[in-house]
Amino acid sequence: NKKEASNSALFGERLGLLGNNPSYASLKFIHALEAMFKSTVQLMYMPRSLSRWTSTKTWEEHFEAWDYIYQYGDKCIQKTYSELVGGCPSQHYRSVLAELLLHADLSPDAIKANAIELTAGSVDTTSFPLLMTFFELARNPDVQQALRQESLAAQASITDNPQRALVELPLLRAALKETLRLYPVGLFLERLLSSDMVLQNYHIPAGVLKTFLVETLNQEDVRMVYRFILRPTALPLLTFRAIN
């Protein structure tokens, strides 16, 4: 279900895996994603100079998985582009991909690269926050009721114009942001700096890969409570600390 939602937002159509007869292409795409994530974990902590000799089968599975992910993404891009050029009305006009193609702010290669990255990366980045949002709402029935009332009040407006969702649902946006504060999708970030940087009195040279741990500034913040959800303007107390 998590991939159905992310695929719908990105490409304007669902994979169809929840139906009685899922397509072969959709099933193969999901299997390719699973193989890519599995092989990535197996390869990321071993030097390539060593794994190329000891994990040849894993590398082969990794490349085959990425090849099919690219093929699937390219097919979706070509389909959406053809519909936009032909002027055919379609639900694809409401997708992220269609917006990128219509605005033409990025080159076709950049759009393809970003679409493929979002295709692979949207699996865990959408499913985990949604799961933990439901968990926190179950523990906070008053907030859950407030969100329900907000959604019912905005239903008609959003049905007529889905883009109004960002404006009409401020409490829902705050809930998702608070979930990401309490349960970060990524506990650390890796960055290759293009210029020298000083971070909390640490000098980080350009061209050096650094890993930063996402932390809260005090223990009070790590209690699993929706502290900021009804006050979206309050600033989450987060910082980034270099860990290598």
Summary of the structure (lengths in Angstrom):
residues: 244
radius of gyration: 21.2
end to end distance: 36.9
largest distance: 60.4
contacts: 636
relative contact order: 0.09
helix: 64%
strand: 10%
